[in-house]
Amino acid sequence: MPQKNDNLKKITKIFMPWNFEKEQAWLEEKAREGWKLVKHDYHYTFEKNEPENVVIRSDYISLATEKKKKEYIALFEESGWEFVGATTGWYYFRIPADQYDTDIYSDPQSKIEQLKRLNQDALGFYFLYFILFAIVLDYETWFDLIFFIPMLAGLIWGVVYILKIRDKIKTLYKEMGEEEEPLEIQL
């Protein structure tokens, strides 16, 4: 019988990509409560620890080779950030608050670039999803009709996802006092 480990806690919690600041604040609060983030894949794994005052940041990168991922992580580690984990393109880093002097994205333009990468990947994924939705199902059998509603819900979710990211980009452009660049779609 597996032993229960009271020093580990796994939490499944969903944060929307356009609200990554809320996720970061929640992770920092967990550290102050004495739960250190040790891994993030499809759920958060925390280890019981002394309460810490840390800064946790997440960054999204598009699909990359293993070599590029290692170089990317090494870049942050050279700047004092500890790599915690990664899932679906999101990479998590932490640093003691007293050593924190510069954010991963310290200016709105770099935040915009991050969101554009996220939006570009989402556009590609939902484009393929739409093709599957439109072509694969012929809507003539009960099997196809049963899958119509969840597929339609997924398609609607994709539109909302992309529009929310676009809205966040527009907000950052307004904060900078600049006009938004035209949307570029690369498929």
Backbone as a chain_set.jsonl record, in Angstrom:
{"seq": "MPQKNDNLKKITKIFMPWNFEKEQAWLEEKAREGWKLVKHDYHYTFEKNEPENVVIRSDYISLATEKKKKEYIALFEESGWEFVGATTGWYYFRIPADQYDTDIYSDPQSKIEQLKRLNQDALGFYFLYFILFAIVLDYETWFDLIFFIPMLAGLIWGVVYILKIRDKIKTLYKEMGEEEEPLEIQL", "coords": {"N": [[0.84, -1.177, 0.0], [0.639, 2.202, -0.934], [2.483, 4.826, 0.678], [1.259, 7.675, 2.371], [2.241, 10.929, 1.707], [2.674, 13.585, 3.607], [4.109, 15.819, 3.166], [3.922, 16.581, 0.577], [1.797, 18.139, -1.78], [-0.703, 18.066, -4.164], [-2.314, 20.071, -6.454], [-4.979, 20.737, -8.54], [-5.725, 23.272, -10.584], [-7.18, 25.749, -12.559], [-6.069, 28.313, -14.584], [-6.704, 30.995, -16.698], [-4.968, 31.724, -19.714], [-4.738, 34.461, -20.35], [-4.838, 35.622, -17.922], [-2.452, 35.301, -16.494], [-1.109, 36.667, -14.517], [-2.657, 36.419, -12.221], [-2.323, 33.721, -11.646], [0.423, 33.678, -11.059], [0.459, 35.307, -8.764], [-1.057, 33.702, -7.025], [0.614, 31.444, -6.79], [2.811, 32.626, -5.536], [1.61, 33.338, -3.122], [1.08, 30.792, -2.079], [3.725, 29.991, -1.568], [4.374, 31.793, 0.471], [2.722, 30.728, 2.382], [4.059, 28.474, 3.021], [4.316, 26.451, 1.14], [6.157, 25.187, -1.29], [6.475, 25.478, -4.733], [7.278, 22.788, -6.658], [6.989, 21.431, -8.959], [5.331, 21.658, -12.061], [3.023, 20.399, -14.083], [0.398, 19.054, -15.39], [-0.926, 19.615, -13.166], [-0.362, 21.35, -10.092], [2.429, 20.77, -8.086], [3.305, 20.847, -4.8], [5.662, 21.252, -2.162], [5.997, 20.819, 1.301], [7.394, 23.426, 3.148], [9.545, 25.907, 4.625], [7.925, 29.017, 5.161], [8.214, 31.276, 2.461], [9.309, 34.259, 0.837], [8.927, 34.785, -2.296], [9.335, 35.489, -5.797], [7.434, 34.511, -8.467], [7.387, 33.674, -11.804], [5.911, 33.196, -15.006], [6.392, 32.077, -18.327], [5.663, 32.009, -21.762], [6.611, 30.005, -24.426], [6.883, 29.223, -27.859], [6.635, 26.097, -29.66], [9.628, 24.324, -29.39], [12.931, 23.049, -30.032], [14.661, 20.506, -28.114], [17.227, 21.382, -27.542], [16.962, 24.176, -27.819], [15.145, 24.649, -25.749], [16.701, 23.971, -23.51], [18.707, 25.923, -23.713], [17.145, 28.191, -23.364], [16.157, 27.866, -20.733], [18.616, 27.888, -19.391], [19.414, 30.524, -19.835], [17.697, 31.987, -18.154], [18.423, 30.866, -15.688], [21.049, 31.739, -15.462], [20.569, 34.345, -14.858], [19.748, 34.202, -12.287], [17.279, 33.049, -11.784], [15.319, 30.267, -10.755], [14.489, 27.326, -12.363], [11.332, 25.844, -12.395], [9.352, 24.214, -13.593], [7.533, 22.972, -16.488], [4.783, 23.183, -18.72], [2.718, 22.545, -21.455], [3.93, 24.564, -23.109], [4.253, 26.657, -21.32], [6.557, 27.989, -19.071], [7.934, 27.902, -15.839], [9.387, 29.916, -13.366], [11.301, 30.834, -10.468], [12.402, 33.122, -7.927], [14.14, 34.344, -5.074], [12.505, 36.966, -3.3], [14.073, 39.077, -2.332], [16.19, 39.076, -4.069], [15.16, 39.775, -6.41], [15.091, 41.942, -9.042], [14.558, 42.667, -11.636], [11.913, 42.107, -13.812], [10.817, 39.224, -15.691], [9.542, 39.967, -18.035], [9.913, 43.125, -18.439], [8.845, 45.274, -19.655], [6.02, 46.656, -21.445], [6.067, 46.04, -24.226], [7.552, 43.645, -24.527], [5.876, 41.939, -23.137], [3.712, 42.013, -24.829], [4.806, 40.732, -27.067], [5.118, 38.156, -26.002], [2.413, 37.455, -25.61], [1.562, 37.545, -28.244], [2.933, 35.359, -29.331], [1.644, 33.315, -27.951], [-0.973, 33.68, -28.882], [-0.598, 33.223, -31.626], [0.109, 30.505, -31.695], [-2.268, 29.464, -30.66], [-4.072, 30.223, -32.656], [-3.196, 28.604, -34.782], [-3.661, 26.036, -33.687], [-6.482, 26.091, -33.282], [-7.325, 26.507, -35.858], [-6.708, 24.066, -37.084], [-8.391, 22.512, -35.501], [-10.877, 23.513, -36.308], [-10.898, 22.629, -38.967], [-11.013, 19.859, -38.521], [-13.487, 19.788, -37.222], [-15.204, 20.74, -39.24], [-14.819, 19.034, -41.45], [-14.375, 16.264, -40.816], [-16.554, 15.235, -39.326], [-19.648, 14.055, -40.442], [-22.205, 14.427, -39.71], [-24.371, 12.72, -39.993], [-24.805, 10.444, -38.609], [-25.68, 9.037, -35.388], [-23.464, 8.953, -33.768], [-21.835, 11.031, -34.748], [-23.525, 13.198, -34.209], [-23.634, 13.134, -31.435], [-21.06, 13.961, -30.777], [-21.072, 16.503, -31.759], [-21.921, 18.683, -30.084], [-19.897, 18.911, -27.941], [-17.713, 19.448, -29.617], [-18.484, 21.796, -30.877], [-18.624, 23.428, -28.628], [-15.897, 23.446, -27.961], [-14.903, 24.811, -30.176], [-16.125, 27.319, -29.87], [-14.962, 28.019, -27.425], [-12.321, 28.297, -28.325], [-12.503, 30.582, -29.946], [-13.22, 32.51, -28.005], [-10.933, 32.358, -26.391], [-8.875, 33.274, -28.135], [-9.841, 35.866, -28.667], [-9.771, 36.994, -26.093], [-7.015, 37.046, -25.561], [-6.226, 38.771, -27.612], [-7.555, 41.072, -26.712], [-6.142, 41.615, -24.366], [-3.657, 42.237, -25.474], [-4.334, 44.582, -26.89], [-4.966, 46.229, -24.705], [-2.446, 46.487, -23.505], [-1.076, 47.869, -25.538], [-2.511, 50.282, -25.442], [-1.794, 51.141, -22.876], [0.844, 51.737, -23.368], [0.523, 53.861, -24.984], [0.529, 53.659, -27.685], [-0.348, 52.855, -31.084], [-2.018, 49.904, -32.028], [-0.337, 47.238, -33.651], [-0.994, 45.786, -36.875], [-2.742, 42.647, -37.059], [-0.911, 39.737, -37.558], [-1.034, 36.75, -39.259], [0.323, 33.616, -39.324], [0.364, 30.719, -40.941]], "CA": [[0.0, 0.0, 0.0], [1.491, 3.39, -0.993], [2.472, 5.681, 1.851], [0.806, 9.045, 2.162], [3.294, 11.89, 1.969], [2.066, 14.842, 4.048], [4.963, 16.925, 2.749], [3.604, 16.916, -0.819], [0.403, 18.454, -2.047], [-0.973, 18.297, -5.58], [-3.534, 20.862, -6.638], [-5.377, 21.005, -9.917], [-6.384, 24.579, -10.629], [-7.095, 26.256, -13.925], [-5.964, 29.753, -14.8], [-6.765, 31.336, -18.112], [-3.676, 32.273, -20.144], [-4.728, 35.92, -20.351], [-4.77, 36.045, -16.522], [-1.304, 34.638, -15.887], [-0.7, 37.403, -13.318], [-3.384, 35.825, -11.092], [-1.651, 32.456, -11.342], [1.693, 34.004, -10.418], [0.158, 35.791, -7.412], [-1.5, 32.539, -6.248], [1.801, 30.635, -6.505], [3.598, 33.364, -4.545], [0.885, 33.208, -1.853], [1.338, 29.431, -1.596], [5.087, 29.991, -1.013], [4.309, 32.493, 1.76], [2.034, 29.816, 3.308], [4.95, 27.36, 3.31], [4.217, 25.414, 0.108], [7.075, 25.509, -2.386], [6.176, 24.85, -6.015], [8.418, 21.975, -7.083], [6.734, 20.888, -10.287], [4.046, 22.003, -12.659], [2.726, 19.773, -15.36], [-1.03, 19.325, -15.544], [-1.362, 20.089, -11.862], [0.725, 21.965, -9.333], [2.937, 19.946, -7.004], [3.934, 21.668, -3.777], [6.35, 20.548, -1.091], [5.971, 21.58, 2.549], [8.646, 24.145, 3.264], [9.432, 27.119, 5.437], [7.337, 30.107, 4.368], [9.206, 32.039, 1.693], [8.866, 35.395, 0.055], [9.537, 34.6, -3.608], [8.655, 35.981, -6.991], [7.28, 33.43, -9.432], [6.963, 34.174, -13.105], [5.711, 32.203, -16.058], [6.666, 32.581, -19.668], [5.192, 31.109, -22.801], [7.396, 29.951, -25.654], [6.322, 28.327, -28.868], [7.313, 24.811, -29.779], [11.065, 24.487, -29.602], [13.716, 21.819, -29.917], [15.204, 20.283, -26.774], [18.394, 22.25, -27.398], [16.473, 25.543, -27.593], [14.552, 24.681, -24.411], [17.801, 23.986, -22.544], [19.321, 27.249, -23.803], [16.167, 29.114, -22.807], [16.181, 27.702, -19.279], [19.948, 28.321, -18.94], [19.414, 31.989, -19.869], [17.055, 32.445, -16.924], [19.214, 30.429, -14.54], [22.213, 32.624, -15.396], [20.097, 35.601, -14.273], [19.367, 33.953, -10.912], [15.967, 32.418, -11.679], [15.303, 28.807, -10.634], [13.469, 26.693, -13.203], [10.471, 24.996, -11.58], [8.691, 23.206, -14.414], [6.928, 23.448, -17.728], [3.634, 22.455, -19.245], [2.059, 23.092, -22.656], [4.566, 25.793, -23.577], [4.461, 27.593, -20.213], [7.726, 27.69, -18.253], [7.792, 28.542, -14.538], [10.647, 30.259, -12.72], [11.162, 31.49, -9.171], [13.595, 33.785, -7.398], [13.835, 34.991, -3.788], [12.048, 38.339, -3.505], [15.148, 40.027, -2.064], [17.112, 39.06, -5.212], [14.369, 40.15, -7.591], [15.216, 43.356, -9.404], [14.024, 42.88, -12.971], [10.928, 41.105, -14.19], [11.098, 38.501, -16.93], [9.107, 40.935, -19.039], [9.901, 44.361, -17.677], [8.205, 46.343, -20.408], [4.804, 46.19, -22.128], [6.33, 45.497, -25.557], [7.943, 42.235, -24.433], [4.664, 41.212, -22.758], [2.927, 41.906, -26.059], [5.427, 39.691, -27.884], [4.764, 36.879, -25.389], [1.004, 37.193, -25.91], [1.453, 37.27, -29.685], [3.348, 33.959, -29.522], [0.55, 32.503, -27.429], [-2.097, 33.823, -29.807], [-0.23, 32.584, -32.896], [-0.027, 29.055, -31.51], [-3.697, 29.173, -30.497], [-4.697, 30.328, -33.989], [-2.852, 27.394, -35.531], [-4.369, 24.895, -33.098], [-7.919, 26.165, -33.529], [-7.538, 26.349, -37.291], [-6.767, 22.617, -37.284], [-9.602, 22.049, -34.829], [-11.993, 23.872, -37.184], [-10.858, 21.702, -40.104], [-11.55, 18.604, -38.004], [-14.901, 20.022, -36.949], [-15.965, 20.95, -40.468], [-14.649, 18.013, -42.475], [-14.405, 14.88, -40.354], [-17.906, 14.821, -38.951], [-20.608, 14.233, -41.54], [-23.467, 14.768, -39.059], [-25.437, 11.849, -40.469], [-24.984, 9.325, -37.683], [-25.821, 9.432, -33.991], [-22.111, 9.15, -33.249], [-21.421, 12.387, -35.105], [-24.373, 14.158, -33.507], [-23.231, 13.14, -30.023], [-19.824, 14.731, -30.659], [-21.254, 17.851, -32.292], [-22.004, 19.694, -29.026], [-18.586, 19.224, -27.353], [-16.818, 20.055, -30.609], [-18.931, 23.183, -31.031], [-18.178, 24.125, -27.415], [-14.455, 23.661, -28.113], [-14.702, 25.85, -31.18], [-16.504, 28.591, -29.229], [-13.899, 28.298, -26.46], [-11.166, 28.784, -29.08], [-12.764, 31.981, -30.345], [-13.123, 33.317, -26.785], [-9.516, 32.333, -26.01], [-8.129, 34.16, -29.032], [-10.311, 37.24, -28.464], [-9.273, 37.475, -24.797], [-5.593, 37.366, -25.732], [-6.186, 39.994, -28.428], [-7.983, 42.173, -25.854], [-5.02, 41.923, -23.475], [-2.656, 42.912, -26.31], [-4.843, 45.94, -27.121], [-4.828, 46.963, -23.457], [-1.025, 46.819, -23.329], [-0.764, 48.94, -26.489], [-3.091, 51.521, -24.905], [-0.945, 51.55, -21.752], [2.075, 52.294, -23.934], [0.174, 55.049, -25.753], [0.827, 53.393, -29.091], [-1.397, 52.213, -31.863], [-1.788, 48.476, -32.185], [0.133, 46.77, -34.94], [-1.982, 44.891, -37.484], [-2.62, 41.237, -36.743], [-0.246, 38.917, -38.563], [-1.344, 35.347, -39.083], [1.247, 32.763, -40.055], [-0.056, 29.319, -40.879]], "C": [[0.89, 1.247, 0.0], [1.356, 4.244, 0.266], [1.999, 7.073, 1.464], [1.938, 9.986, 2.549], [2.649, 13.229, 2.31], [2.905, 16.054, 3.66], [4.733, 17.336, 1.303], [2.113, 17.175, -0.948], [0.273, 18.713, -3.548], [-2.32, 19.004, -5.701], [-3.77, 21.035, -8.133], [-6.198, 22.282, -9.905], [-6.168, 25.135, -12.023], [-7.06, 27.779, -13.908], [-6.006, 29.995, -16.302], [-5.463, 32.022, -18.524], [-3.616, 33.8, -20.134], [-4.709, 36.486, -18.931], [-3.58, 35.413, -15.808], [-0.803, 35.372, -14.647], [-1.396, 36.839, -12.079], [-2.738, 34.504, -10.67], [-0.359, 32.725, -10.582], [1.464, 34.459, -8.974], [-0.269, 34.64, -6.501], [-0.304, 31.671, -5.857], [2.682, 31.306, -5.454], [2.944, 33.284, -3.165], [1.104, 31.825, -1.245], [2.728, 29.351, -0.962], [5.113, 30.691, 0.337], [3.606, 31.637, 2.823], [2.894, 28.589, 3.648], [4.834, 26.202, 2.331], [5.042, 25.855, -1.1], [6.65, 24.757, -3.646], [7.415, 24.097, -6.473], [8.225, 21.414, -8.488], [5.387, 21.41, -10.779], [3.959, 21.296, -13.992], [1.246, 20.027, -15.596], [-1.694, 19.63, -14.205], [-0.126, 20.66, -11.166], [1.136, 21.008, -8.22], [3.72, 20.85, -6.061], [4.572, 20.765, -2.738], [6.298, 21.433, 0.151], [7.353, 22.155, 2.805], [8.461, 25.264, 4.276], [8.764, 28.193, 4.571], [8.43, 30.954, 3.719], [8.542, 33.216, 1.001], [9.606, 35.317, -1.289], [8.698, 35.281, -4.681], [8.615, 34.816, -7.961], [6.741, 34.037, -10.716], [6.816, 33.011, -14.071], [5.969, 32.875, -17.392], [6.186, 31.54, -20.66], [6.153, 31.177, -23.979], [6.735, 28.956, -26.594], [7.105, 27.026, -28.894], [8.781, 25.028, -30.117], [11.745, 23.129, -29.47], [14.221, 21.686, -28.474], [16.405, 21.193, -26.521], [17.964, 23.68, -27.096], [15.864, 25.677, -26.196], [15.639, 24.765, -23.349], [18.493, 25.352, -22.535], [18.434, 28.306, -23.142], [16.191, 29.061, -21.28], [17.516, 28.201, -18.715], [20.039, 29.848, -18.897], [18.814, 32.552, -18.578], [17.876, 32.073, -15.695], [20.459, 31.286, -14.372], [21.852, 33.965, -14.769], [19.578, 35.408, -12.849], [18.01, 33.299, -10.715], [16.126, 30.903, -11.595], [14.166, 28.274, -11.5], [12.672, 25.724, -12.343], [9.84, 23.888, -12.409], [8.066, 23.835, -15.64], [5.738, 22.575, -18.093], [3.026, 23.23, -20.397], [2.615, 24.451, -23.082], [4.822, 26.827, -22.499], [5.618, 27.094, -19.354], [7.647, 28.53, -16.984], [9.153, 28.701, -13.874], [10.356, 30.954, -11.397], [12.494, 32.094, -8.766], [13.222, 34.383, -6.043], [13.51, 36.471, -4.018], [13.164, 39.356, -3.27], [16.21, 40.055, -3.163], [16.44, 39.527, -6.504], [14.545, 41.63, -7.863], [14.641, 43.665, -10.784], [13.075, 41.75, -13.311], [11.366, 40.408, -15.475], [10.719, 39.386, -18.112], [8.923, 42.254, -18.316], [9.246, 45.515, -18.428], [6.988, 45.796, -21.154], [5.073, 45.55, -23.488], [6.731, 44.023, -25.5], [6.769, 41.376, -23.968], [3.774, 41.0, -23.978], [3.485, 40.801, -26.944], [5.102, 38.298, -27.337], [3.32, 36.512, -25.748], [0.784, 36.911, -27.397], [1.88, 35.835, -29.994], [2.236, 33.011, -29.079], [-0.632, 32.515, -28.4], [-1.811, 33.12, -31.136], [-0.381, 31.069, -32.794], [-1.495, 28.651, -31.365], [-4.415, 29.245, -31.838], [-4.422, 29.079, -34.812], [-3.603, 26.181, -35.017], [-5.854, 24.943, -33.452], [-8.256, 26.136, -35.016], [-7.643, 24.858, -37.623], [-8.023, 22.013, -36.657], [-10.825, 22.331, -35.708], [-12.047, 22.936, -38.393], [-11.439, 20.354, -39.677], [-13.064, 18.71, -37.811], [-15.719, 20.062, -38.241], [-15.928, 19.766, -41.433], [-14.897, 16.594, -41.966], [-15.82, 14.413, -40.028], [-18.87, 15.067, -40.107], [-22.023, 14.489, -41.026], [-24.646, 13.917, -39.545], [-25.699, 10.676, -39.542], [-25.146, 9.86, -36.267], [-24.461, 9.706, -33.359], [-21.644, 10.576, -33.526], [-22.238, 13.43, -34.357], [-24.026, 14.251, -32.022], [-21.985, 14.006, -29.831], [-19.95, 16.169, -31.154], [-21.212, 18.905, -31.18], [-20.645, 19.947, -28.373], [-17.616, 19.852, -28.36], [-17.197, 21.509, -30.853], [-18.502, 24.006, -29.821], [-16.676, 24.41, -27.486], [-14.141, 24.755, -29.113], [-15.036, 27.228, -30.609], [-15.442, 28.992, -28.213], [-12.665, 28.854, -27.176], [-11.32, 30.226, -29.506], [-12.631, 32.9, -29.132], [-11.66, 33.453, -26.364], [-8.727, 33.351, -26.841], [-8.546, 35.616, -28.835], [-9.829, 37.814, -27.131], [-7.795, 37.856, -24.878], [-5.448, 38.654, -26.538], [-6.564, 41.218, -27.59], [-6.858, 42.595, -24.909], [-3.907, 42.651, -24.244], [-3.076, 44.359, -26.554], [-4.676, 46.805, -25.879], [-3.379, 47.38, -23.229], [-0.591, 47.911, -24.303], [-1.303, 50.279, -25.992], [-2.261, 52.049, -23.748], [0.34, 52.204, -22.242], [1.8, 53.582, -24.695], [0.475, 54.898, -27.228], [-0.373, 52.77, -29.776], [-1.02, 50.75, -32.08], [-1.312, 48.151, -33.596], [-0.92, 45.849, -35.557], [-1.681, 43.445, -37.145], [-1.961, 40.496, -37.895], [-0.565, 37.471, -38.267], [-0.4, 34.548, -39.965], [0.79, 31.328, -39.866], [0.902, 28.452, -41.645]], "O": [[1.794, 1.356, 0.828], [0.274, 4.372, 0.839], [2.298, 7.576, 0.381], [2.526, 9.839, 3.62], [2.142, 13.926, 1.431], [2.459, 17.192, 3.809], [5.291, 18.334, 0.848], [1.287, 16.52, -0.312], [1.043, 19.48, -4.126], [-3.321, 18.58, -5.123], [-2.875, 21.428, -8.881], [-7.253, 22.344, -9.275], [-5.085, 24.999, -12.594], [-7.907, 28.435, -13.3], [-5.396, 29.255, -17.074], [-4.915, 32.817, -17.76], [-2.545, 34.371, -19.929], [-4.577, 37.697, -18.752], [-3.689, 35.032, -14.642], [-0.14, 34.767, -13.805], [-0.797, 36.785, -11.005], [-2.622, 34.213, -9.48], [-0.08, 32.075, -9.575], [2.188, 34.046, -8.068], [0.114, 34.604, -5.332], [-0.219, 31.212, -4.718], [3.235, 30.635, -4.584], [3.638, 33.176, -2.154], [1.291, 31.7, -0.035], [2.893, 28.709, 0.076], [5.796, 30.237, 1.254], [3.859, 31.796, 4.017], [2.498, 27.763, 4.471], [5.217, 25.079, 2.661], [4.667, 26.774, -1.828], [6.487, 23.537, -3.62], [8.477, 24.692, -6.656], [9.182, 20.975, -9.127], [4.441, 21.575, -10.008], [4.732, 21.567, -14.911], [0.878, 21.139, -15.976], [-2.899, 19.875, -14.145], [1.004, 20.464, -11.612], [0.285, 20.494, -7.494], [4.667, 21.527, -6.463], [4.094, 19.663, -2.468], [6.525, 22.641, 0.073], [8.359, 21.454, 2.692], [7.347, 25.53, 4.725], [9.021, 28.261, 3.369], [9.431, 31.299, 4.348], [7.368, 33.166, 0.632], [10.761, 35.729, -1.398], [7.524, 35.596, -4.486], [9.643, 34.202, -8.247], [5.778, 34.803, -10.713], [7.499, 31.992, -13.967], [5.785, 34.082, -17.552], [6.292, 30.337, -20.419], [6.473, 32.259, -24.472], [6.114, 27.982, -26.168], [8.123, 26.89, -28.216], [9.126, 25.807, -31.005], [11.204, 22.195, -28.878], [14.203, 22.654, -27.713], [16.576, 21.713, -25.419], [18.533, 24.327, -26.218], [16.046, 26.699, -25.535], [15.522, 25.537, -22.397], [18.826, 25.875, -21.471], [18.922, 29.2, -22.449], [16.241, 30.098, -20.618], [17.541, 28.862, -17.676], [20.682, 30.401, -18.005], [19.361, 33.482, -17.985], [18.01, 32.871, -14.767], [20.883, 31.535, -13.243], [22.713, 34.648, -14.213], [19.028, 36.339, -12.26], [17.626, 33.02, -9.579], [16.967, 30.323, -12.282], [13.023, 28.717, -11.382], [13.244, 24.885, -11.647], [9.797, 22.738, -11.971], [8.066, 25.054, -15.812], [5.708, 21.379, -17.802], [2.844, 24.445, -20.31], [1.856, 25.375, -23.378], [5.547, 27.792, -22.742], [5.656, 25.928, -18.96], [7.333, 29.719, -17.036], [9.956, 27.77, -13.82], [9.309, 31.579, -11.224], [13.56, 31.65, -9.192], [12.107, 34.878, -5.875], [14.155, 37.142, -4.824], [13.202, 40.39, -3.937], [17.044, 40.961, -3.189], [17.081, 39.652, -7.547], [14.199, 42.473, -7.035], [14.279, 44.808, -11.063], [13.394, 40.576, -13.121], [12.174, 40.932, -16.241], [11.484, 39.532, -19.066], [7.906, 42.478, -17.661], [9.112, 46.613, -17.888], [6.932, 44.605, -21.46], [4.377, 44.608, -23.868], [6.294, 43.234, -26.338], [6.666, 40.212, -24.356], [3.162, 39.945, -24.14], [2.724, 40.017, -27.511], [4.842, 37.371, -28.104], [3.047, 35.379, -26.145], [-0.089, 36.122, -27.758], [1.261, 35.169, -30.824], [1.933, 32.029, -29.757], [-1.213, 31.471, -28.695], [-2.702, 32.488, -31.703], [-0.928, 30.429, -33.692], [-1.913, 27.618, -31.887], [-5.276, 28.413, -32.124], [-5.323, 28.557, -35.469], [-4.123, 25.387, -35.801], [-6.421, 23.936, -33.878], [-9.372, 25.773, -35.386], [-8.546, 24.436, -38.347], [-8.638, 21.11, -37.224], [-11.706, 21.481, -35.837], [-13.127, 22.502, -38.794], [-12.261, 19.776, -40.388], [-13.815, 17.815, -38.199], [-16.801, 19.48, -38.316], [-16.896, 19.522, -42.153], [-15.569, 15.809, -42.636], [-16.225, 13.317, -40.417], [-18.901, 16.156, -40.68], [-22.936, 14.738, -41.813], [-25.792, 14.365, -39.505], [-26.711, 9.989, -39.679], [-24.789, 11.003, -35.984], [-24.329, 10.591, -32.514], [-21.119, 11.246, -32.638], [-21.694, 14.443, -33.918], [-24.114, 15.324, -31.426], [-21.871, 14.708, -28.826], [-19.028, 16.966, -30.983], [-20.533, 19.921, -31.325], [-20.255, 21.109, -28.251], [-16.794, 20.692, -27.992], [-16.322, 22.359, -31.018], [-18.066, 25.148, -29.966], [-16.233, 25.497, -27.113], [-13.211, 25.537, -28.915], [-14.307, 28.192, -30.842], [-15.059, 30.16, -28.139], [-12.033, 29.786, -26.679], [-10.37, 31.006, -29.435], [-11.999, 33.953, -29.221], [-11.208, 34.546, -26.021], [-8.002, 34.182, -26.295], [-7.696, 36.507, -28.834], [-9.511, 39.001, -27.053], [-7.38, 38.874, -24.324], [-4.648, 39.523, -26.192], [-5.964, 42.282, -27.741], [-6.646, 43.786, -24.68], [-3.29, 43.577, -23.716], [-2.253, 45.267, -26.435], [-4.294, 47.971, -25.976], [-3.117, 48.506, -22.805], [0.186, 48.792, -23.931], [-0.625, 51.3, -26.107], [-2.041, 53.255, -23.637], [0.86, 53.119, -21.604], [2.73, 54.321, -25.02], [0.655, 55.887, -27.939], [-1.279, 52.236, -29.137], [0.146, 50.414, -32.287], [-1.8, 48.696, -34.586], [-1.665, 45.196, -34.827], [-0.526, 43.059, -36.966], [-2.383, 40.601, -39.047], [-0.384, 37.014, -37.138], [-0.323, 34.757, -41.176], [0.828, 30.794, -38.758], [0.717, 27.237, -41.71]]}, "num_chains": 1, "name": "protein.A"}
